[in-house]
Amino acid sequence: MLLVSIAIGVYFAFRSRGNHSPTSYFLGDRNMSVIPVAISLTVSYISAITYFGTPAEVYIYGPKYALMATIRLFYPLLIVYWVIPVFYRLEITTVFQYLEMRFNNTVRFLVLVLETVGALVYMGIVVYTPALALSTLNGMPLAVSILTLGLICTFYSTIGGIKAVIWTDVFQAATMVVGTLIMITVGILEIGGLGEVWRRAGEGERTEVVDFNLDPTVRLTFWTIYIGGATQLWMTFAIKQTYIQRYLACKSERGAQAAAYIGQLGMAVMELLGVATGIVIFAYYYSCDPLMSGRITRPDQIVPYFVMDLFHSAPGVPGFMMAGAFSAFLSTMSSVINALASIAGQDFIKTVWPDISNYRYDISVKIVSAITGLLGIALAFLASVLGDVLQTALSVTSLTGGPVLGVFIIGLFFPRGNSIGATAGLVSGTLVGLFFYIGSQIYPPITPYPPLSVSGCSGYSTNATTSTQDALVGVFTEDYSKTTSPDGDTQENGPAIFGLSFLYLSTVTSVTSVVIGLVVSYVTSRNNRKLPNRNLLVTFSARGMANSVDDNEHTEKASIEESIPIQRI
């Protein structure tokens, strides 16, 4: 798998030799087809943590997470018809250029710094987790594992550009899907059929999908998913450079819209496969839970444990299963590398050196790509040393998304929004997010879950050897709160406000950012009614603005290029 990824990178580097156009490197000459881009969008979203985290979530809490797949059927249509046309028609390279067009350079760089830090920290995490797996499986020193995986991904991402990233994503998607289907199919056959799987899930109280409980502290309900999950979807796919870059690489605006929606459908399929995997694993261990019996210590260890238990006698199969996780890692890291390189190129290099030649620009961004990959590797070493920083880092990266989404909502939907309001909203949303995060660390919420059983453990004999189990169960883990209780009544909880469902955090921070930003904008613009260019707004906001001002006054507004000089590629 690693060799194929390298080969794809070398192939596209060879094909593009002599072509130093930044459009080719970052946007594939804006000539990418719909299906490869759609697959790349799907795979870029699936990290090694997601690959194992969704089944673990379902194993512990039940299949309510399946509702996340349903919101991808219609919420993305708002992004497809409102957001993508704005960015595509502006012919920008990075989403942050929009912020300078709409507000000013200060807002652009504040958002840029937040997003870059979050992306780098997350990349360090996704390098570390599969590197630990490779290390323990092959006996390779962890440092060598980190360097091997990190350097391979950095290599093909740097030399091949976005075309190499997208086509390796296509290859890696096949590995992930096949691996997941094998796990589900063999698990069902071992258990005795779909009917038996569902019967055991029912006995374990893990068949409830829809819960209309209005309590915002309940981990997953219809409301947390359709409100909080929808915010997460917007936060990720409407404004993240990783995904905007792929939209802009398509041949046409219609192609970008189609790729975005098909990509969302692909993510829904992967989420449903993850849910199915979690149900099958629960049914497999329904009377002898590895957590309760002490064979593993964290929920996210359940998938690799299951793989080794199920396929211990099939040489090579566990390795192929783990290749799915490596594929998820490679797709995520390569996407971040290319996205950060485009940010550095367009938002830093072009700003400081606007007259740089294409050749020097091409060399510069490739150097930046390599440095970005090396930074990710360095952060992976830091993660391996500090250990507990993993969950903290994941939480910190999520804090930036909500406030940034709020800034983009102000810019896209509200003509009266200005740079002062956008800055105030960004700062306030971030502070509110920190408040909730710190509070949840001081008062970890107690999360009740359906019962787990060890009634059948007396005759339990695992097929996996101790060495292979130890090689996997500490990998791809997320540190669940030590205060989690199966009945929800055994431990004292802190203030209820800090027990807010994790899906609501981005909603709270983005709403705070929008409300504060709009209030400040309207207060500070009372004596200045200058409105933005209508091309910077979603269609219905632009029409509303046009109807609210005199046509003659509006025609005097400067065009985008005249009012704000943006360096295009």
N, C-alpha and C positions, 0 to 999 in steps of 0.2 A: 504494500500500500504506500509506504514511504517512498519507494523507488518510482512508482508510477507518478506520484505527486511531483517529484523532482523532474521526471521526464517531461511532464506537461509544462512545467515552468521553463525548461530549457527549450522546448519546441517553440513556445510563443516568443521567447527572447530571440531565437534564431529568425523567426518569421518577421519580427519587427526591427531587425538590425538595420541601422541607417535611418530609421524613423524616430526622430527625437521629439515628436509632437506630444505635448502634455495631454492633449485630448485622447490620443491613442493609449497612453500609459494609464490614465485615471478613468477614462470613460469608454475605452475600447473603440475609439473613433465614433462614438455615439451610433454604433452599428450592430449592437448585440441583439440576438433574436429573443423572442418572448420566453420560450420554454427554458433555455439555459439560465436566464436571469431569474425566472420564477423559482427554479430549483435552488439556485444560489441563495435567494432570499430565504427560502425555507431552511436550508442547511446552516446559513449564517446564524440563525436564531437558536439552533440546537447546539448547546455547549456540552462538555463532558458532565457538568453538574446537572443539566437538564436531562441528559440521557439516562441518568440513574435517579435523579431527584423525583421525577414524576411518578414512576412506579413505587418509590418509597413513600411518597405522599399518599398514594391510593392504598397501599398496604396498611398503613397506620390509621388513616382517617376515613377511608372509603372513597367511592368513585365520584364524589361531588365535583372534583376538578374537571370532569368530563364536560361540564358546562362551558369551560373556557373555549372549547372547540366550537361551540355553537355561536359565540359572539363573533367569530371570524367569518360568519356567513353574511352579515349585514353591516356591522360597524366599519369594516374596511372600505365599504362603498363611499363613506363620507370622505375618507382620505383620498380615494381614487378620483372622485369628482370635484372635490374642493381644493385639496392641497397640492396634489401632483401637477395639475395644470399651471398653477402659479410658479412653482419651481422650474418646471420644464421650459416654460415660455421665456423665463428670464435668462436661460442659457448659462447658468452659473455652474461652477465646479463643486463648491462646498456650500452647505446649507447656511454657513455663517456669513457668507457674502450677502445673503438676503437681509440679515440683521443690520448690516451697515447701510444697505439701500433704504431700509425701512426706518431705522433709528439713527444710530451713529456708530463711530468706531469704538467708543467706550463700551456700549452694550455688546457689540460684536466680540470684543476681546474678553469681557467678563464671562460671557457664556462659553466662549472658546476654552478658556482656562479650566472652568468647571468640568466641561465635557472631556477634555483631554486628560485631566488627572483621573477621572473616573474610568476612562477607557484603558489607561495604562495599568491602573491597579487591577482591573478585572482581567486584563491580559496576563498579568503575572500569576493570577490564580489559575487560569485555564491552562497555563504552561505547567504549573506545579502538579496538578492532580493526575494527569495521565503520565507524567514523568515518574511519579511515585509508583504507578502501576507497572510501567516498563521496568523500573528498577527492581521491584520485588518479584516480578515474574521471571526475569532473566538473571537475577543476581548481580545485575550491573549497578555500580555505585550511583547513588542518586544524582550526584553532580554530573556524571557522564550522561545520565538519562535526560536531565534538564537540557544540557547542551546539545544532545543529539536531536531531540524533538524540536527544540527552539531554533536551532541553526538550520535544520532542514526546511522548516516552515518559513523562516526568514529568507532563506535562499530563493525558493521558488516564487515567493511573493515579491521579492525585490527585483528579480531579473525579468519576470514575466508580466508584471502589472496586473490590471484588473481582468484581462482575458484569462491569464493563468489561474487567478483566484476563482473565477466563475467556473471554468471547466474542471478544475480539481474539485470544486464543490459538487459538481454533477457526479463525478466518480465516487466521491465520498458518501454522497446521499444513498447510492445503491448499496454500499457496505452497511450503512446504518439500518436501512429498511430491511434488508435480507437478514441481518443479525437479529433484529427485533422479532421478525416473523418466525424465525427458527425457534427462538425462546418461547414464544406463545404457543406454536404448534406442538412442539415436543412436550411442553408442560401440560397442555390439554390432554394429549394422548396418555401421558403418565398418570394423570389424575383419573381418567376414565370417561372423558367426553365433556362437552359444553354443559350438559345438564347437571353433571356432578359438580363442575366448577361453580355454577350459579347456586346450587343447593348449599354448598359449603360457605359461599360468600353470604348467603342469606342467614345461615346459622351464626355466622360471625358478625351479623348486623352491618354488612358492608354492601348493601344493594340500594341504599337511598342515594339518588342523584340530585333531586331538587328539594331544597329546604327554604321555605319562605320566611324563616325567622328574621325579624327586623332588628334583633340585637346586633349592634355593630362590632361587638367583641367576639362574636362567634366566628371561628376561623374561616369557614367557607359556607356561604349561603347563596341563594339566587341573587340577592342584592349586592353582596360583596363582589361577586363575579361580574354582574352586569353593570355595576358602577365602578368599582375599583379595578376590575379586570379590563374594562373598556378604557379606563384612563391609562393603564399600563400599555395597552395596545397602541393608543395614540402617542404616548410618550416614546415608544420605541420606533414605530413604523412611520410616523408623520414627520419626525424631526431629527432622527439619528443619522449622522453622516454615512454610516455603514450601509443603510438602506436607501437613502436618497441618492447616493452615488450609483447604485444599481438602477434605480428608476431612470436616471439621466443617461445611462449607458445604452438605453434602448433606441431603436431606429426612429421611433415616432412617439408622440404623446399618447396616442391610442395604445401603442405597444407597451409603453411604461405602465399605463393603467391596467392593461390585461395581465402583465407580469406581476404587478402588485397584488391583484386579487387572486390569481392562481397560486402565488406564493403563500398567501394567507390560507388558502384551502389545503395546501401541502402541510402547513404548520398544524392545521386542525387534524389532519390525518396522523401526523406524528404524535400529537397529544393524545389522540384516541388510542393509538398503539401503546403509548406509555401507560394509559389507564388500564387497558386490557392486560398488559404485562403485570401490573400491580395486583389485579384481581386474580390472575392465574397463580402468581407466587403466593398470595394469601391462601388460596385453595390448596396449594401444594403443602403448605406448612400449617394448615388451619388447626390441627390438634397438637402441634409441637412447634411453637413459635421460637425461632432462633434467638430472638431478643430476650424473652422471658427465661429461656433455658440457659442463657449466658454464652451461647456460641458466637454471638456478635454483640456489640455494645451500642451501636448507633443504627437508626433506621436506614440510612443511606448505604449501609453495608449489605443490605439484603439482596440486591441484584447481583453483584459479583459472587456472593456466597451461593446464590441459587444457580448461577452459571456453572460454578465448579462442582456443585453437588449433582447437577443434572447431567453434565457432560464429562465427568471425570474419566470415563472409559473410552472416550472418543478423542484420540490424539489430534491435536490441531484445532478442534472445534472451540474450546475455550479461548484460544488465541484469536480465532476469527471473531468471536463475540466481543472480545476486548478491542478488536480493530474498529468496531463501531464507535467505541468511546474515543479512540485516537482520531477517527475521522471527524467526530464532533469537535474535538479540540483543534485540529488543523484548520477546519473551515472557519471557526470563530477567530483564531489568532490571525490567520491570513487576512480576514476581512478587516480586523482592527488595524493591522499594519498598513494596509493599503489606504484605509480611511484616514488614519493619522498622517500618512505621507501626503495625501491630497490637502489636508488641513495645513500642514507645515508649508507646502508649496504655494498654495493660493493665498492663505491668510497671513503668512509670515514672509516667505521669500519674495513673492510678487509685490507685497506691500513695501518692503524695504528696498527691493531692487526691481523696480517696475520695467526697466528696459533690458532685462536679462535675456540672452539669446536662448532659443529652444534647446540647443545642445547643452549649454551650461545648466539650464533649468532641469533638463532630463537627468543629468549626472547628479545634480544637487538632491533631487527628490529620491533618487535611488540610494544615495548615501543616507538620507533621512530615513528611508524604509529600513535600511540595515541597522541604523542606530536605534530605531523604534523597536525592532525585534530584539536587539541586545538589551534594551531597557526592560523589555518584558521578561527576558531570561534572568536579568539581575533581580527583578522583583520576585521572580519565582524562587530564587535562592533566599531572599529575605523571608518569603512566606514559609519556606521549609525550616528556617531557623526559629522564627517566632511562633509558628504553629497557630495559636489562638487568633492571630491577625486575620486568618482566612474569613471567618464569619464577619468580623468587624469590617474588613475591606469590602465584602459584598454589600453590607448594609450602607456603607459610606457611598458606594457608587450609585445606589438607588436614591440617595438623598438629592442628587443633582438633577435627576430627570424631571421631577414634578415642577420645580420652579422654572426650569428652562422651557418646559411645555407651556407654562403660563405666559412666558414672554412671547412665544410664537403665537399663541392664541390672541394676545393683545395686538400683535402686529398684523395678523392675517384677517381678523374679524372686526376690529374696532378702529375706524378711521381716526378717531380722536386720541387714540393711544400715542404717547410720545416717549422720547428717550428717558426722561426723568421718571415717568411712571414705570417704564419697563425695568429700569435699574432698581427702583424701590420695591417693585414686585419680586424681582429676582432675589434680592437680599432678604426680604421678609419671608418669602417661601422657604428659603434655605434655613433661616433661623427657626422657623416652626418645625421643619423636618428634624433639625438637631434636637429640639426640645422633646419631640416624641421618641426619637431614637435613644437619647440619653435616659429618658424616663423608663423606657422599656428594658434598658440594661440594669437600671437600679431596681426596678420592680418587674422582673420577668413574668409574663402572663402564664397562667395555668390553662392548658389546653386539654380538655377532656377528649377521649377517643374511645371507640368501641372496644370491647374486651378482646384480649389475646389469650390463647389457651396453651397449656402444656400438659393437658390430660393424656395425650398419647405419647409422651416422651419416654415412658418406661421401656418401650421396645424400640426406641429410635436408635438407628445406627447410620450415621452419615456416611456417604460413599466417598466424599472428598477427603483427601488426606490432610493431616494437620498442616503440613508445610504449604500446600497449595491454598488452603483456607487463609492461613496467616499472610500469604502473599497478596491476598485480595481484599480482605474485609476491612482493612484500614484505609482503603482507597476510595476516592469520590465521596467523601463524607461531609455532612453538614452538621454542625454541633447543635442538636436540638436542646431546648431549654431543660435544665435539670429539674425544673418545677413542674414539668408535664405530669399530669395525673390521669389514670384511667377512669376515675370516677368524678374528677373535677372538684372533690370536696375534701381532699386529704391535706391540703396545704393552704396557708394563708396567702391571699393575693394582695397586691398593692392597689393604688388608685385605679379605678375602672378605666380612666381615660388612656392609661398606658397599655390597656389590654386590647386596644383597637386592632381589628384584623389587619394583617400585614398588607393586604391588597388595598386598603384605604389610605395608606401613607402617601402615595403619589397623588391621590385625589385631593387630600387635605392640603398638601403643599402647592399643587397647581391652582386650586381654587383660591388659596391665600394670595398667591402671586398675581392672579388675574384681578381679584377684588381690590387689593391694595394698589396695584398698578393702574387700574382704571380710575380709582378715586384720585390718586396723585396726578394722573394725566389730565383729568377734567379740571382739577383745581389750578394746575399750572398753565393750562392752555386757554383760560377764560379770555385773555387779552390777545391771544394769538390763534386765530382760526385756520391757519394754513393746514391744508389737508394733503395726505400723501398721494403719490401717483396711483391711479386706480389699478394698474398692473400688479401692484404689490399686495392687493387684497383678493380674497376669495370672491367669486363672481357676484353673489348676492349682496355682499358688503359694498363692492364697487358700484353696483347699480344704486343702492341706497344712498351712497355718498353723492353720486351724480345727480340724483333727484333732489338733494338737499342744498345744492349750491347752484349759483347762477352759471350757465354754460360759458359765458364769456370769462367769468372769473376763473373757471376751471381750466380753460384753454391756456390761461397764462401760467399755469403751473409748469414748472420745469419738467422735462422728461427725465427718465431714470438716469440716462447717461449724462445729461447736462447738470443735474442737481448733485449727483454723487458719482465721482469717477471711480468706476470699478474695473480692475484689470481682469480681462477675460482671456481665456486660452483659445 
